[in-house]
């Protein structure tokens, strides 16, 4: 048997086919985006609501009181980080190796921030006015008696959680209720979930769908519609600004104002009329609804116009 000539170039043995570093796990294994998103939501819901809720029940009990409220707050904060933020980052890494496509961090300009905040304030007034009418919808006595204890439990729990007796305690309340949720929930819904739906839907539809899921995720049937509206609003901010920063900012401000309203027991105060909600006249409230709707549409249209250059640059 003759040996091959030694002067021939060496032919390397074929290497096993390697996947591109830029290829995501979903693309590599052809995982449908909808299936992946459902898995993400189910896993995080189980971790936060069931596992976290069970731990809170065992450690601090089911009833929130002034004696155990700090423990409930600490467990809430810990659960948000461990059971929402960390799984969100892990799932985002599975969806794409480039996390900046899921969590874009462009800093918004001053003008768009101002009109986004104004839009949020007017939207809050719309939500408050909507709840005024919702609370006056006639329900069968059996349904009212069934819902009343559940509603009282939620209102009592929220009031105790946000009520502070000192400035340091109020600062911790803001951290738990406003700062951490603005980061963790926006990373989940406006980051992971909205980016995932953008693989199947238009950006605007993805923003609205993720907002609807955001509202349902809070598991509060008495504020479901306002929560969905806020979620869709945050999603449109994220879509239009091409950044998650503005959505986080709006989410933080919304929760801070909610803390202030609940802390000072201003839930029934109607800003425009200056009277208690129970004593307000329906024509005046309806006029307020129309006014704030017009102001919201105006401010949000100005925000939309200020961010038009971003939409054009993305198309190019």
KEKE-3310 file (N, C-alpha, C; in steps of 0.2 Angstrom, whole numbers, plus 5000, padded with zeros to 4 digits):
npx = (5004:5003:5009:5001:5007:5018:5018:5006:4992:4986:4971:4958:4949:4931:4922:4909:4893:4891:4880:4876:4882:4874:4861:4846:4839:4826:4825:4834:4828:4816:4805:4788:4784:4773:4770:4781:4780:4768:4773:4782:4774:4766:4775:4781:4770:4766:4777:4778:4765:4759:4770:4777:4767:4763:4774:4774:4762:4766:4776:4773:4759:4742:4734:4737:4744:4747:4757:4764:4767:4779:4786:4778:4780:4794:4795:4787:4795:4806:4801:4797:4809:4816:4806:4801:4810:4822:4818:4813:4824:4832:4823:4823:4836:4835:4827:4834:4851:4855:4852:4848:4839:4828:4827:4828:4838:4837:4839:4826:4820:4818:4806:4798:4797:4790:4777:4773:4772:4762:4752:4750:4745:4733:4727:4726:4716:4706:4704:4701:4689:4682:4681:4673:4660:4659:4658:4645:4637:4623:4621:4616:4610:4615:4627:4634:4635:4643:4655:4659:4666:4678:4683:4684:4694:4705:4706:4709:4721:4729:4729:4735:4747:4753:4752:4762:4771:4782:4795:4806:4800:4790:4798:4803:4791:4788:4799:4796:4783:4783:4796:4803:4793:4791:4803:4804:4792:4791:4802:4797:4784:4784:4797:4801:4788:4782:4791:4792:4779:4780:4786:4776:4765:4760:4770:4762:4750:4756:4760:4748:4742:4751:4749:4736:4737:4746:4737:4728:4736:4738:4728:4716:4700:4693:4699:4702:4700:4706:4719:4722:4722:4732:4743:4743:4745:4758:4765:4763:4771:4784:4785:4784:4795:4805:4812:4814:4815:4806:4794:4796:4798:4786:4778:4783:4780:4766:4763:4769:4761:4749:4752:4753:4740:4733:4739:4736:4723:4714:4706:4693:4692:4688:4697:4693:4680:4682:4674:4667:4666:4654:4645:4645:4639:4631:4631:4642:4653:4653:4656:4669:4675:4674:4682:4695:4698:4699:4710:4720:4720:4725:4738:4744:4745:4753:4765:4766:4769:4781:4790:4790:4801:4809:4802:4802:4816:4818:4811:4819)
npy = (4994:5011:5026:5042:5056:5067:5080:5085:5097:5097:5091:5096:5087:5085:5096:5095:5102:5119:5130:5146:5160:5170:5165:5161:5151:5149:5150:5140:5128:5129:5134:5139:5156:5159:5148:5148:5161:5158:5148:5155:5165:5157:5150:5160:5166:5155:5154:5167:5171:5159:5151:5161:5167:5157:5155:5168:5167:5157:5162:5175:5175:5176:5188:5206:5216:5230:5226:5216:5221:5226:5214:5208:5218:5216:5203:5204:5212:5204:5193:5199:5202:5189:5180:5186:5195:5188:5176:5182:5188:5176:5169:5179:5178:5165:5168:5177:5180:5193:5204:5218:5219:5215:5222:5238:5252:5266:5283:5294:5309:5326:5333:5323:5315:5324:5325:5312:5310:5319:5314:5302:5307:5312:5301:5294:5301:5298:5285:5285:5291:5282:5272:5277:5277:5263:5258:5261:5253:5243:5228:5211:5207:5195:5194:5205:5204:5193:5198:5209:5205:5201:5212:5222:5215:5217:5231:5234:5227:5234:5247:5246:5241:5253:5263:5273:5278:5285:5295:5287:5274:5277:5279:5266:5260:5266:5261:5247:5247:5256:5258:5245:5237:5245:5242:5227:5223:5230:5225:5212:5213:5224:5221:5207:5200:5209:5210:5197:5195:5204:5196:5190:5199:5215:5229:5239:5231:5221:5229:5232:5219:5214:5223:5220:5208:5211:5219:5208:5200:5206:5202:5208:5210:5221:5232:5230:5235:5248:5244:5237:5247:5255:5246:5245:5258:5260:5250:5256:5267:5262:5255:5266:5275:5267:5262:5255:5263:5275:5269:5262:5274:5280:5270:5270:5283:5282:5272:5279:5290:5283:5278:5289:5294:5284:5284:5296:5295:5299:5293:5295:5308:5319:5327:5338:5343:5344:5339:5326:5309:5303:5313:5319:5325:5317:5323:5332:5324:5316:5327:5329:5317:5318:5330:5326:5315:5322:5330:5320:5314:5324:5327:5315:5313:5324:5318:5307:5314:5319:5309:5304:5304:5293:5282:5283:5282:5269:5262:5264)
npz = (5000:4996:5002:5004:4995:5004:5002:4999:5003:5020:5024:5034:5046:5045:5055:5068:5065:5070:5080:5076:5086:5088:5086:5093:5107:5104:5090:5087:5090:5085:5092:5095:5097:5104:5112:5120:5127:5134:5143:5150:5157:5164:5173:5180:5186:5194:5202:5208:5213:5219:5225:5231:5238:5246:5254:5261:5268:5277:5284:5288:5290:5285:5286:5285:5296:5307:5316:5309:5296:5291:5289:5279:5269:5267:5262:5251:5243:5241:5235:5223:5217:5216:5211:5200:5193:5192:5185:5173:5167:5165:5156:5145:5141:5135:5125:5117:5112:5113:5124:5124:5114:5120:5132:5129:5131:5128:5132:5136:5128:5134:5131:5126:5138:5146:5140:5140:5154:5157:5150:5157:5170:5166:5161:5173:5180:5171:5174:5187:5187:5179:5188:5197:5191:5189:5201:5204:5197:5195:5204:5207:5223:5229:5222:5226:5240:5240:5234:5242:5255:5249:5242:5253:5260:5251:5250:5263:5265:5256:5261:5274:5270:5263:5272:5282:5297:5299:5291:5286:5286:5276:5265:5263:5260:5247:5240:5240:5234:5223:5217:5215:5209:5197:5190:5190:5185:5173:5166:5164:5158:5148:5143:5141:5138:5129:5119:5115:5109:5099:5089:5083:5081:5076:5082:5089:5092:5099:5110:5116:5119:5128:5138:5142:5147:5158:5166:5169:5176:5189:5196:5202:5202:5203:5199:5186:5172:5173:5176:5164:5155:5159:5157:5143:5140:5145:5137:5124:5126:5128:5115:5106:5111:5109:5120:5136:5147:5149:5151:5163:5171:5170:5176:5189:5193:5193:5203:5214:5215:5218:5231:5238:5237:5244:5256:5262:5262:5251:5241:5238:5234:5222:5210:5201:5205:5219:5229:5239:5233:5235:5236:5224:5208:5194:5181:5182:5185:5173:5164:5168:5165:5151:5149:5154:5145:5133:5136:5139:5126:5118:5124:5123:5109:5106:5112:5104:5092:5095:5095:5083:5074:5079:5075:5061:5059:5063:5053:5042)
capx = (5000:5007:5007:5000:5012:5018:5018:4999:4990:4983:4964:4956:4943:4925:4919:4902:4890:4890:4875:4878:4882:4868:4855:4843:4837:4819:4826:4838:4824:4809:4800:4784:4784:4767:4771:4786:4777:4763:4777:4785:4769:4763:4780:4782:4764:4766:4783:4776:4758:4758:4776:4779:4761:4763:4780:4772:4757:4769:4781:4770:4752:4737:4732:4742:4742:4753:4763:4768:4767:4786:4788:4775:4784:4801:4794:4785:4801:4811:4797:4797:4816:4818:4801:4799:4815:4827:4816:4812:4831:4833:4819:4825:4842:4833:4823:4838:4857:4856:4847:4847:4833:4822:4827:4831:4839:4838:4836:4821:4822:4814:4800:4793:4796:4785:4771:4772:4770:4756:4747:4749:4741:4726:4724:4724:4710:4701:4703:4697:4682:4679:4679:4667:4654:4659:4656:4638:4634:4619:4623:4612:4611:4619:4634:4636:4637:4649:4661:4660:4672:4684:4685:4686:4701:4710:4707:4712:4728:4733:4729:4740:4754:4755:4752:4768:4771:4788:4798:4810:4795:4787:4803:4803:4785:4789:4804:4792:4777:4784:4803:4805:4788:4793:4808:4803:4786:4792:4806:4793:4779:4786:4803:4801:4782:4780:4796:4790:4773:4782:4788:4770:4761:4763:4772:4756:4746:4760:4760:4741:4741:4755:4745:4730:4740:4748:4731:4725:4741:4738:4723:4712:4695:4689:4703:4705:4700:4711:4725:4724:4723:4738:4747:4743:4749:4765:4767:4764:4777:4790:4785:4786:4801:4810:4816:4810:4816:4801:4789:4798:4797:4778:4775:4785:4776:4759:4763:4770:4755:4744:4754:4751:4733:4731:4742:4733:4716:4711:4703:4686:4692:4688:4701:4690:4675:4684:4670:4668:4663:4648:4641:4646:4633:4633:4633:4648:4658:4653:4660:4676:4677:4676:4688:4701:4699:4702:4717:4724:4722:4730:4745:4747:4746:4760:4770:4767:4772:4788:4793:4789:4808:4811:4798:4805:4823:4817:4809:4824)
capy = (5000:5017:5032:5048:5061:5071:5087:5088:5100:5094:5092:5095:5083:5089:5097:5095:5109:5123:5135:5153:5162:5175:5161:5160:5145:5148:5149:5134:5122:5131:5134:5144:5161:5159:5143:5151:5166:5155:5145:5161:5168:5152:5149:5166:5166:5150:5156:5173:5171:5153:5149:5167:5168:5152:5157:5174:5164:5153:5166:5181:5175:5179:5195:5211:5221:5235:5222:5211:5224:5227:5208:5207:5222:5213:5197:5206:5215:5199:5189:5203:5201:5182:5176:5190:5198:5183:5172:5186:5188:5170:5168:5183:5175:5160:5170:5180:5181:5200:5207:5225:5219:5214:5228:5243:5257:5273:5288:5298:5317:5330:5334:5317:5313:5329:5324:5306:5311:5323:5309:5297:5310:5313:5294:5292:5304:5294:5278:5286:5293:5276:5268:5280:5274:5256:5256:5262:5248:5239:5221:5207:5207:5189:5195:5211:5201:5188:5202:5214:5204:5201:5219:5225:5213:5220:5238:5234:5225:5239:5253:5244:5241:5259:5268:5274:5282:5289:5296:5281:5269:5279:5278:5259:5259:5268:5256:5241:5248:5260:5257:5238:5235:5248:5238:5220:5222:5232:5220:5206:5214:5228:5218:5200:5198:5213:5208:5190:5196:5207:5191:5187:5204:5222:5232:5242:5226:5218:5233:5232:5213:5214:5227:5217:5202:5215:5220:5202:5197:5208:5198:5212:5211:5228:5238:5226:5239:5253:5241:5235:5253:5257:5242:5246:5264:5258:5247:5261:5271:5258:5255:5273:5278:5262:5261:5253:5268:5279:5265:5262:5280:5281:5265:5272:5289:5280:5269:5284:5294:5278:5277:5296:5294:5279:5286:5302:5293:5303:5289:5297:5315:5321:5333:5344:5345:5346:5336:5319:5306:5301:5318:5322:5325:5313:5327:5335:5318:5315:5332:5328:5312:5321:5334:5322:5311:5327:5332:5314:5313:5330:5326:5309:5315:5327:5314:5303:5318:5321:5302:5301:5303:5287:5277:5284:5279:5262:5259:5265)
capz = (5000:4995:5007:5001:4995:5010:5000:4998:5009:5025:5024:5041:5047:5046:5062:5069:5063:5076:5079:5077:5093:5088:5086:5100:5108:5101:5083:5086:5091:5082:5098:5094:5102:5109:5117:5125:5131:5139:5148:5154:5161:5169:5177:5184:5190:5199:5207:5212:5216:5223:5229:5235:5242:5252:5259:5265:5272:5282:5288:5291:5291:5279:5287:5286:5302:5309:5319:5304:5290:5288:5286:5273:5264:5265:5258:5244:5239:5240:5230:5216:5214:5215:5207:5194:5190:5190:5179:5167:5164:5162:5150:5140:5138:5131:5119:5112:5116:5114:5129:5123:5110:5124:5136:5126:5137:5126:5137:5132:5128:5139:5128:5126:5145:5149:5138:5143:5161:5157:5148:5163:5175:5163:5161:5180:5181:5168:5178:5194:5185:5177:5194:5200:5187:5189:5208:5204:5192:5199:5204:5211:5230:5230:5220:5230:5246:5238:5232:5247:5259:5245:5241:5259:5261:5247:5252:5270:5264:5253:5265:5279:5267:5261:5278:5286:5303:5299:5284:5284:5284:5270:5260:5262:5256:5240:5237:5239:5230:5217:5214:5213:5204:5191:5187:5189:5181:5166:5163:5162:5153:5142:5140:5139:5135:5123:5114:5112:5105:5093:5085:5080:5080:5075:5088:5093:5095:5105:5116:5119:5121:5134:5143:5144:5152:5164:5170:5172:5181:5195:5200:5205:5197:5205:5195:5180:5166:5173:5175:5157:5151:5161:5154:5136:5139:5146:5131:5119:5128:5126:5108:5103:5113:5108:5126:5142:5153:5149:5154:5170:5174:5171:5181:5195:5195:5194:5209:5219:5217:5222:5238:5241:5238:5249:5262:5264:5261:5246:5236:5236:5232:5215:5209:5198:5209:5225:5234:5240:5227:5236:5235:5217:5204:5188:5175:5183:5184:5166:5161:5170:5161:5144:5149:5155:5139:5128:5138:5137:5119:5116:5127:5120:5102:5106:5113:5098:5087:5096:5094:5076:5071:5081:5071:5054:5059:5064:5047:5038)
cpx = (5004:5005:5006:5006:5012:5018:5011:4997:4986:4975:4961:4950:4937:4923:4912:4899:4889:4884:4879:4877:4876:4861:4852:4841:4830:4820:4829:4833:4817:4804:4795:4784:4779:4767:4776:4784:4772:4767:4780:4780:4767:4769:4781:4776:4764:4772:4781:4770:4757:4764:4777:4773:4761:4769:4778:4767:4760:4773:4777:4762:4748:4735:4737:4740:4748:4759:4767:4769:4774:4788:4785:4778:4790:4800:4791:4790:4805:4807:4798:4804:4817:4813:4799:4805:4820:4824:4815:4819:4833:4829:4821:4831:4840:4830:4828:4845:4859:4850:4844:4841:4827:4821:4831:4832:4840:4835:4832:4823:4817:4807:4795:4792:4790:4778:4769:4769:4763:4750:4745:4744:4734:4723:4722:4718:4704:4699:4699:4690:4678:4677:4673:4660:4654:4656:4648:4634:4629:4620:4618:4614:4616:4626:4637:4639:4643:4655:4663:4666:4678:4687:4687:4693:4706:4711:4710:4719:4732:4734:4735:4747:4757:4755:4759:4767:4777:4790:4802:4805:4791:4792:4803:4797:4786:4794:4800:4787:4778:4791:4804:4800:4789:4798:4806:4797:4787:4797:4802:4789:4781:4793:4801:4794:4781:4785:4794:4784:4775:4785:4782:4765:4764:4765:4766:4752:4750:4760:4753:4740:4745:4752:4739:4732:4743:4742:4728:4730:4741:4732:4718:4706:4692:4693:4705:4705:4705:4718:4727:4725:4730:4744:4748:4747:4756:4768:4768:4770:4783:4790:4788:4793:4807:4815:4811:4810:4810:4795:4790:4796:4790:4775:4777:4781:4769:4759:4765:4764:4749:4746:4752:4744:4730:4733:4738:4725:4712:4708:4697:4686:4692:4691:4697:4685:4676:4679:4671:4664:4656:4643:4641:4640:4635:4635:4640:4654:4658:4657:4667:4679:4679:4682:4695:4703:4702:4709:4722:4726:4726:4737:4748:4749:4752:4766:4772:4771:4780:4793:4793:4796:4811:4808:4801:4812:4823:4815:4815:4830)
cpy = (5006:5022:5038:5053:5066:5079:5090:5091:5096:5095:5091:5091:5087:5090:5097:5102:5112:5128:5142:5156:5167:5172:5160:5153:5143:5146:5142:5128:5124:5131:5140:5149:5161:5154:5145:5156:5163:5152:5150:5163:5163:5150:5154:5167:5161:5152:5162:5173:5165:5151:5155:5168:5163:5153:5163:5171:5161:5157:5172:5181:5178:5186:5200:5216:5225:5231:5218:5215:5225:5220:5206:5211:5219:5207:5199:5208:5209:5194:5193:5202:5194:5179:5180:5192:5193:5179:5176:5187:5182:5168:5173:5181:5169:5162:5174:5181:5189:5203:5214:5225:5218:5220:5234:5249:5264:5278:5293:5306:5320:5331:5328:5314:5318:5327:5317:5306:5314:5318:5304:5301:5311:5306:5292:5295:5300:5288:5279:5288:5287:5272:5271:5277:5267:5254:5257:5258:5244:5231:5217:5207:5201:5190:5200:5208:5196:5192:5206:5211:5204:5208:5223:5222:5216:5227:5238:5233:5231:5245:5252:5244:5248:5264:5268:5279:5286:5290:5290:5275:5271:5278:5271:5257:5261:5264:5250:5242:5251:5258:5250:5236:5238:5245:5231:5219:5224:5228:5214:5208:5218:5226:5212:5198:5202:5211:5201:5191:5200:5202:5188:5193:5210:5225:5235:5236:5222:5222:5232:5225:5212:5218:5224:5211:5206:5216:5214:5199:5199:5205:5202:5214:5218:5234:5235:5231:5244:5250:5239:5241:5255:5253:5243:5253:5263:5255:5251:5266:5268:5257:5261:5276:5273:5261:5259:5258:5272:5275:5264:5268:5282:5276:5267:5278:5287:5277:5274:5288:5289:5278:5284:5296:5290:5281:5291:5301:5298:5299:5292:5305:5315:5328:5339:5347:5347:5343:5329:5315:5304:5306:5322:5320:5321:5318:5330:5330:5317:5320:5331:5323:5314:5325:5331:5318:5316:5329:5326:5313:5318:5329:5320:5310:5319:5323:5309:5307:5319:5314:5300:5300:5296:5281:5277:5281:5272:5258:5259:5259)
cpz = (5000:4999:5002:5001:5001:5008:4999:5004:5014:5025:5031:5041:5048:5053:5063:5068:5070:5075:5080:5084:5093:5087:5093:5101:5105:5094:5082:5086:5088:5087:5096:5099:5107:5114:5123:5130:5137:5145:5153:5159:5166:5175:5182:5189:5196:5205:5211:5216:5221:5228:5234:5240:5248:5257:5264:5270:5278:5287:5291:5292:5285:5280:5288:5291:5303:5312:5314:5297:5287:5286:5280:5267:5262:5261:5251:5240:5237:5234:5223:5213:5212:5211:5201:5190:5187:5184:5173:5164:5161:5156:5144:5137:5134:5125:5114:5116:5117:5118:5128:5118:5114:5129:5134:5131:5134:5131:5133:5133:5133:5137:5128:5133:5148:5147:5139:5150:5161:5155:5153:5168:5172:5163:5168:5182:5177:5171:5184:5192:5183:5183:5198:5197:5188:5196:5209:5200:5197:5199:5208:5218:5232:5228:5224:5237:5245:5237:5238:5252:5255:5244:5247:5261:5257:5249:5259:5269:5261:5257:5271:5276:5265:5267:5282:5292:5304:5292:5282:5282:5277:5264:5258:5258:5249:5237:5235:5234:5223:5213:5211:5208:5197:5187:5185:5184:5174:5163:5161:5157:5147:5139:5137:5135:5129:5117:5111:5108:5099:5087:5081:5078:5078:5082:5092:5096:5100:5111:5120:5122:5128:5140:5146:5149:5158:5168:5173:5177:5188:5200:5204:5201:5198:5201:5189:5174:5167:5173:5168:5153:5153:5157:5147:5135:5140:5140:5125:5120:5126:5119:5105:5105:5111:5114:5132:5148:5154:5152:5161:5174:5175:5176:5188:5198:5197:5201:5215:5221:5220:5229:5241:5242:5243:5256:5266:5264:5257:5240:5233:5234:5225:5214:5207:5202:5216:5231:5234:5235:5229:5236:5228:5213:5197:5182:5176:5182:5176:5162:5162:5166:5154:5144:5149:5149:5134:5130:5137:5130:5116:5118:5124:5113:5101:5107:5107:5092:5088:5095:5087:5072:5073:5076:5064:5054:5059:5057:5042:5039)
residu = (UNK:UNK:UNK:UNK:UNK:UNK:UNK:UNK:UNK:UNK:UNK:UNK:UNK:UNK:UNK:UNK:UNK:UNK:UNK:UNK:UNK:UNK:UNK:UNK:UNK:UNK:UNK:UNK:UNK:UNK:UNK:UNK:UNK:UNK:UNK:UNK:UNK:UNK:UNK:UNK:UNK:UNK:UNK:UNK:UNK:UNK:UNK:UNK:UNK:UNK:UNK:UNK:UNK:UNK:UNK:UNK:UNK:UNK:UNK:UNK:UNK:UNK:UNK:UNK:UNK:UNK:UNK:UNK:UNK:UNK:UNK:UNK:UNK:UNK:UNK:UNK:UNK:UNK:UNK:UNK:UNK:UNK:UNK:UNK:UNK:UNK:UNK:UNK:UNK:UNK:UNK:UNK:UNK:UNK:UNK:UNK:UNK:UNK:UNK:UNK:UNK:UNK:UNK:UNK:UNK:UNK:UNK:UNK:UNK:UNK:UNK:UNK:UNK:UNK:UNK:UNK:UNK:UNK:UNK:UNK:UNK:UNK:UNK:UNK:UNK:UNK:UNK:UNK:UNK:UNK:UNK:UNK:UNK:UNK:UNK:UNK:UNK:UNK:UNK:UNK:UNK:UNK:UNK:UNK:UNK:UNK:UNK:UNK:UNK:UNK:UNK:UNK:UNK:UNK:UNK:UNK:UNK:UNK:UNK:UNK:UNK:UNK:UNK:UNK:UNK:UNK:UNK:UNK:UNK:UNK:UNK:UNK:UNK:UNK:UNK:UNK:UNK:UNK:UNK:UNK:UNK:UNK:UNK:UNK:UNK:UNK:UNK:UNK:UNK:UNK:UNK:UNK:UNK:UNK:UNK:UNK:UNK:UNK:UNK:UNK:UNK:UNK:UNK:UNK:UNK:UNK:UNK:UNK:UNK:UNK:UNK:UNK:UNK:UNK:UNK:UNK:UNK:UNK:UNK:UNK:UNK:UNK:UNK:UNK:UNK:UNK:UNK:UNK:UNK:UNK:UNK:UNK:UNK:UNK:UNK:UNK:UNK:UNK:UNK:UNK:UNK:UNK:UNK:UNK:UNK:UNK:UNK:UNK:UNK:UNK:UNK:UNK:UNK:UNK:UNK:UNK:UNK:UNK:UNK:UNK:UNK:UNK:UNK:UNK:UNK:UNK:UNK:UNK:UNK:UNK:UNK:UNK:UNK:UNK:UNK:UNK:UNK:UNK:UNK:UNK:UNK:UNK:UNK:UNK:UNK:UNK:UNK:UNK:UNK:UNK:UNK:UNK:UNK:UNK:UNK:UNK:UNK:UNK:UNK:UNK:UNK:UNK:UNK:UNK:UNK:UNK:UNK:UNK:UNK:UNK:UNK:UNK:UNK:UNK:UNK:UNK)
# end
